[in-house]
Amino acid sequence: MLKLYETRSREVVNITGSAGQLKMYCCGPTVYRDAHVGNLRTFLLSDLIVRAAKLSGLNVTLVQNITDVGHMAADLEDKILSQSKVEKIDPFEIVKKYEERFHEDLARLNILPADLYPRASESIELMISAIEKLIENGSAYIGTDRNVYFDAQSFPTYGAISGNRLGALKPGYRLETTEDGAKRFHADWALWKIAHDRTQMVWHTPWGLGFPGWHIECSAMSLAHLGQNVDVHVGGIDLRFPHHENERAQSNALTGHETVTHWIHGEHLLFEGRKMSKSSGNVVLIQDIIDRDLDPLSARLAFLENRYRSQMDLTWASLKAAHSTIKRWRGVVASGGASSDVESDSEIENALLNDLDTPKALQRLRAIEKDARIDPSRKRALFLFADQVLGLDLKRVPEEKVLTREQAALLQSRQEARLRKDFAESDRLRGLLEADGLAIHDGPDGQSWS
């Protein structure tokens, strides 16, 4: 049985679903820029849960939203409209461009596609209907500025996920600062905002021309596509508050019960010791990894070396090490023949189902790799079993590189220079070969290359 750390109860719990079915929702990207590897670590968590749940025998339905409207930046301008100005193209072209890139990056990381990717811009009617119901049941109201707000005090268990309590929240949290005079309570949040001078990405509603607040999107879409009960809701730890607290309040007010059974969060990613941010200049994209001639799945393996709920520090050195390991393991699998059979391993299975203990599963694979008593075909079957969840594409045949005539001549010249102990010439030729993409290795049996 799959077990995961549940944020609300703060303990590892059994993930059972209902009648063999597991309904999952994962907060998706805001498509105004490329997703960096820190963002993608969260989507990898969702993928690992799906794969592990299937390994445990569950059938999984995964819905992941695309936020393409309504996500405000610190300057209170919609992030998509802001990027539209920067790139000087239509905002709907912006979202199309970056949504396509998002799906490309998911494929590069071998993340299985969700069953459905609803877009916020195509779900406006769902949001309007949800807001109308919240107003009717007393959970929302129209403020003096004509925006529609959720009444936070109408939801007595607010804060169960993050531990934040309404009475302790300071006025003016994040993007609510301009609305304090219009709200009944400083911690209320906007469900729908009036357009005023905004002319793009606006819709007609019973409350006037405007656009949705960020939090209502996920409530409306998850309930519409997964029903009144969601088994597992996944997101990054930064979404725990206020997004998931607000989403929980909205969804429960709409259904009349605890809508989400388990809230699961992935921890932050640092890069070379610092929080990844544009201002720090250390934002790393999947394309950056590829540009360094590293397999993009080296990022996936590097993530797997850490538990999903542990903060991790990614480095170029760890990515290079992961790249080498993947190449070596593909060689192990290739040397075991062509069979697609898998052989289960209790240590690997227990590690993966016990709160996604991927480091322990990888440790077991390394032991299998080194064990000379295990024949190559069995090693292949064990590696393929683990790869059902690890998703490292270990069946991929290692790429065979053929030397060009010029490279072969340089290698021969370097070998001759080494024999006559002309090490300056040997080093010069090594530099030429490495600049051409070869890695040169010198050992007791002479030089070799890869």
Rosetta blueprint (number, residue, H / E / L):
1 M L
2 L L
3 K E
4 L E
5 Y E
6 E E
7 T L
8 R L
9 S L
10 R L
11 E E
12 V E
13 V E
14 N E
15 I L
16 T L
17 G L
18 S E
19 A L
20 G L
21 Q E
22 L E
23 K E
24 M E
25 Y E
26 C E
27 C L
28 G L
29 P L
30 T E
31 V L
32 Y L
33 R L
34 D L
35 A L
36 H L
37 V H
38 G H
39 N H
40 L H
41 R H
42 T H
43 F H
44 L H
45 L H
46 S H
47 D H
48 L H
49 I H
50 V H
51 R H
52 A H
53 A H
54 K H
55 L H
56 S L
57 G L
58 L L
59 N E
60 V E
61 T E
62 L E
63 V E
64 Q E
65 N L
66 I E
67 T E
68 D L
69 V L
70 G L
71 H L
72 M E
73 A L
74 A L
75 D L
76 L L
77 E L
78 D E
79 K H
80 I H
81 L H
82 S H
83 Q H
84 S H
85 K H
86 V H
87 E H
88 K L
89 I L
90 D L
91 P H
92 F H
93 E H
94 I H
95 V H
96 K H
97 K H
98 Y H
99 E H
100 E H
101 R H
102 F H
103 H H
104 E H
105 D H
106 L H
107 A H
108 R H
109 L L
110 N L
111 I L
112 L L
113 P L
114 A L
115 D L
116 L E
117 Y L
118 P L
119 R E
120 A H
121 S H
122 E H
123 S L
124 I H
125 E H
126 L H
127 M H
128 I H
129 S H
130 A H
131 I H
132 E H
133 K H
134 L H
135 I H
136 E H
137 N L
138 G L
139 S L
140 A E
141 Y E
142 I E
143 G L
144 T L
145 D L
146 R L
147 N L
148 V E
149 Y E
150 F E
151 D L
152 A H
153 Q H
154 S H
155 F L
156 P L
157 T L
158 Y L
159 G L
160 A L
161 I L
162 S L
163 G L
164 N L
165 R L
166 L H
167 G H
168 A H
169 L L
170 K L
171 P L
172 G L
173 Y L
174 R H
175 L H
176 E H
177 T H
178 T H
179 E H
180 D H
181 G H
182 A H
183 K L
184 R L
185 F L
186 H L
187 A L
188 D L
189 W E
190 A E
191 L E
192 W E
193 K E
194 I E
195 A L
196 H L
197 D L
198 R L
199 T L
200 Q L
201 M L
202 V L
203 W E
204 H L
205 T L
206 P L
207 W L
208 G L
209 L L
210 G E
211 F E
212 P E
213 G L
214 W H
215 H H
216 I H
217 E H
218 C H
219 S H
220 A H
221 M H
222 S H
223 L H
224 A H
225 H H
226 L H
227 G L
228 Q L
229 N L
230 V E
231 D E
232 V E
233 H E
234 V E
235 G E
236 G E
237 I H
238 D H
239 L H
240 R H
241 F H
242 P H
243 H H
244 H H
245 E H
246 N H
247 E H
248 R H
249 A H
250 Q H
251 S H
252 N H
253 A H
254 L H
255 T H
256 G L
257 H L
258 E L
259 T L
260 V E
261 T E
262 H E
263 W E
264 I E
265 H E
266 G E
267 E L
268 H L
269 L E
270 L E
271 F E
272 E L
273 G L
274 R E
275 K E
276 M L
277 S L
278 K L
279 S L
280 S L
281 G L
282 N L
283 V L
284 V L
285 L L
286 I H
287 Q H
288 D H
289 I H
290 I H
291 D H
292 R L
293 D L
294 L L
295 D L
296 P L
297 L H
298 S H
299 A H
300 R H
301 L H
302 A H
303 F H
304 L H
305 E L
306 N L
307 R L
308 Y L
309 R L
310 S L
311 Q L
312 M E
313 D E
314 L E
315 T L
316 W H
317 A H
318 S H
319 L H
320 K H
321 A H
322 A H
323 H H
324 S H
325 T H
326 I H
327 K H
328 R H
329 W H
330 R H
331 G H
332 V H
333 V H
334 A H
335 S L
336 G L
337 G L
338 A L
339 S L
340 S L
341 D L
342 V L
343 E L
344 S L
345 D L
346 S H
347 E H
348 I H
349 E H
350 N H
351 A H
352 L H
353 L H
354 N E
355 D L
356 L L
357 D L
358 T H
359 P H
360 K H
361 A H
362 L H
363 Q H
364 R H
365 L H
366 R H
367 A H
368 I H
369 E H
370 K H
371 D L
372 A L
373 R L
374 I L
375 D L
376 P H
377 S H
378 R H
379 K H
380 R H
381 A H
382 L H
383 F H
384 L H
385 F H
386 A H
387 D H
388 Q H
389 V H
390 L H
391 G L
392 L L
393 D L
394 L L
395 K L
396 R L
397 V L
398 P L
399 E L
400 E L
401 K L
402 V L
403 L L
404 T L
405 R H
406 E H
407 Q H
408 A H
409 A H
410 L H
411 L H
412 Q H
413 S H
414 R H
415 Q H
416 E H
417 A H
418 R H
419 L H
420 R L
421 K L
422 D L
423 F H
424 A H
425 E H
426 S H
427 D H
428 R H
429 L H
430 R H
431 G H
432 L H
433 L H
434 E H
435 A H
436 D L
437 G L
438 L L
439 A L
440 I E
441 H E
442 D E
443 G E
444 P L
445 D L
446 G E
447 Q E
448 S E
449 W E
450 S L
